[in-house]
């Protein structure tokens, strides 16, 4: 017996509130138990429900009714059901079905005679009073009656399978497409039909070449400049006075102040610890994704892997925060550990909890159950926090970082800075280059999150991740060198914020994406979009700043 699962009915573009399939009063089934979801599926709002559509494998069935619904608009309950269904069609809600862990796709012709297969299909569509078809009504000229709602209540499900060789009665479902595919490549027809795939390949390669070239230029400038300055210092005649040398070369003037503890060193050390935790989490997650362990077929695995890694990486977070805080001369080690444990994770959880309350209020199936919230808190408090304390213990126990020069007792006066050597212009300029190497990938990642397109190019994403790390490092080193040449020795926060400012560009791009690519109109969905975007921006800020 074939089993058809209804994952959920999701909003495609006009909202981010996910509703369960039966919320629209479609045919329901009460006899089967819901399959369980992993943590990643719950976080992404994937609620799989048993489907009323039943069929036998390798058996053709024609015109089989599932159920019959009748409504009387004079009854308030029936009218409410119809109004809710109409609202769903106006907002372009999508069915998302699963057969044998394969998404049921809606394939239709697009430009150049190619087929686009969308992992989902609308519940219906609407033709306006002016006779203009909206959303899915444009694909069929029969939908032409003015001011009319069309419910897609007739479904033709075509299943293709690949017969397994050397097995007596074995076959594997592989696709819902015109020609059969082998088991190993059964996802290819969906992934290859994603829009802009060819453009993505070209754009990514072009971006990587540009970023590699710019990174090489930054490294070459740094190496040649520093080598030249040091060589000139070494070649100085002993008769030349120190004052003359200081007048000519500014960066070495601040050698007695460059290791002076920064302002708000406690907060900086906490950010560095949390950033290290996020950096390792992203690196390992992308590495596993490149190996194929986190493919689209393994639902929820990507988010589950990321959360588990974050929980287990409390030790390096505590260690790094403690080491830097100790090197800054800090003594409030308890406060440092507690802030590392709760500051950044607490902000993310508070934001997430508010978003969850909004989803609860909207009646969305994406709202996280209370038990899952308790489980996340248990992972945080019972595993991550103790591991952070362990890391901080070893960090504080270890000998502090020894500076190569002694710090002057009296801080050196910083001369008046030009516009380009001031903090804000340097920080703003520092985030441009790192953002330049990710904005193409960012477009497709946002598409996968908000427009429900599948993202599978983890190999390219991992390469972009490595280049982003290199670019952030080199841009920060270059700008810090220029600021030291201007005799401004407050470099610690500036180095963190220079690359961390990339998150601001990410936020600006997300705002642009919201207004240019999405059609979200509801207040709740708008708050949800920007609430989740702020979480991503904070994570990106800590990662790039680190």
Secondary structure, DSSP 8 states (H G I E B T S, - for coil): -EEEEEEEEEE-SS----B-GGGG------SS------HHHHHHT---EEEEEEE-TT----S---------TTSHHHHHHHHHHHHHHHTTEEEEEEETTEE--EEEE-GGG-EEEESSEESEEEE-TTS-EEGGGGG-TT---TTEEEE--------EEEE-TT-TT-EEEEESSSS---GGGTTHHHHTTSTTHHHHHHHHHHHHHHHHHHHHHHHHHHHHHHHHHHHHHHT--TTS-HHHHHHH--GGGGTTTTTS--TTHHHHHHHHHHHHHHHHHHHHHHHHHHTTTT-TTSTTHHHHHHHHHHHHTHHHHHHHHHHHHHHTT---HHHHHHHHHHHHHHHHHHHHHHHHHHHHHHT-TTS--HHHHHHHHHHIIIIIHHHHHHHHHHHHHS-----SS---SS--------GGGSHHHHHHHHHHHHHHTTHHHHHHHHHHHHS------HHHHHHHHHHHHHHHHHHHHHHHHHHHHTT----HHHHHHHHHTHHHHHHHHHHHHHHHH-----HHHHHHHHHHHHHHHHHHHHHHH-
